[in-house]
Amino acid sequence: MEPAEQREPTPAAGAPAAGVSVVVPAFNSAAILPELVRRLTQVLSPLGGRFEVILVNDGSRDETWQTIQKLCRESDAVRGIDLLRNFGQHNALLCGVLVARHAVTVTVDDDLQHPPEEIPKLLACLDEGIDVVYGTPKSEQHGFLRNLASRLTKAALSGTMGAETAGRVSAFRAFRTHLREAFRPYRGPFVSLDVLLTWGTSRFGAVEVEHRTRPVGESNYTFGKLVAHAFNMMTGFSTVPLQVASWIGFSFTLFGIAVLAFVVGRYLVQGTAVPGFAFLASIIAVFSGAQLFALGIIGEYLARMHFRLMDRPVFVIRAVAGGNSAGR
């Protein structure tokens, strides 16, 4: 009797056979990481493929790195990266994405607001021929100012990603890892993973997912930080602000011609000039403001060029932990 044919285990629906890398930027999250890793393992293990969880410590001030080291000792599927200082969420994400070893990369925040149990939804959507899938919250569990800042960020993204895609962007995303080859050489102090992904594909999708309240601690993103991030994206990856400055300059040129026509017309019709210091001062103030605005925009772009020429690193790794296995 011939021996039975040996078959590889079939991955569950929505699981890529080549495996999944989950990248988590961690900042002051020592209390929540064990629960996050436990739930990620529960979700990814039944899918049948290999997986790894990459925890990137972004200059935390608590015991986050010690917690990551402990988790690496407990599981071969967990890898840890410790950055020299706090470089920012997107810089930490980029670090994890560049070292991911599997065909699909999933990014998720460290606060459990995006439930790991929703990951199969993103993976299933990738099977439909899409390269990047966002988990769009059905309803965000943030305050008014945080939601407002999120809308500003998406508005900034619309100039580089397209309005339809930008409106569905979130930190919970899954994409094909080979897309990183389009932005692997990128070196710049300001990073937006969402913009970098557009360098490799135009096939984006989104699926609705649950969004829950943060179980431990408070968000490290303030309204001011989100607005600054949106502004950095606009000036770092788009020429829209320069175009706005150009249109403002053009508009005020037309306004100046109209004022000149008014002054000359009044003199020809009535024989007198337009009286009043207030009128003249207002015109000067308006034009001066427009000029300073345009100069400020140009100055921001020059500053970006200056930082690029300095060749500052996007991130610097202090230490790594785990990684002795290719994952489960």
ABEGO torsion letter per residue (X at the ends): XBBBBBBBBBBBBGBBAAEBBBBBBBBGAAAAAAAAAAAAAAAAAAAGBBBBBBBBBBGBABAAAAAAAAAAAABAABBBBBBABBAEAAAAAAAAAAABABABBBBBBAAGABBAAAAAAAAAAAAAGBABBBBBBABBBBBAAAAAAAAAAAAAAAAAAEAAAAAABBABBBBBAAAAAAAAABBBABBBAAAAAAAABABBBBBBBBBBBBABEBBABBAAAAAAAAAAAAAAABAAAAAAAAAAAAAAAAAAAAAAAAAAAAAAAAGBBBBEAAAAAAAAAAAAAAAAAAAAAAAAAAAAAAAAAAGBBABBBABBBEGABAEX
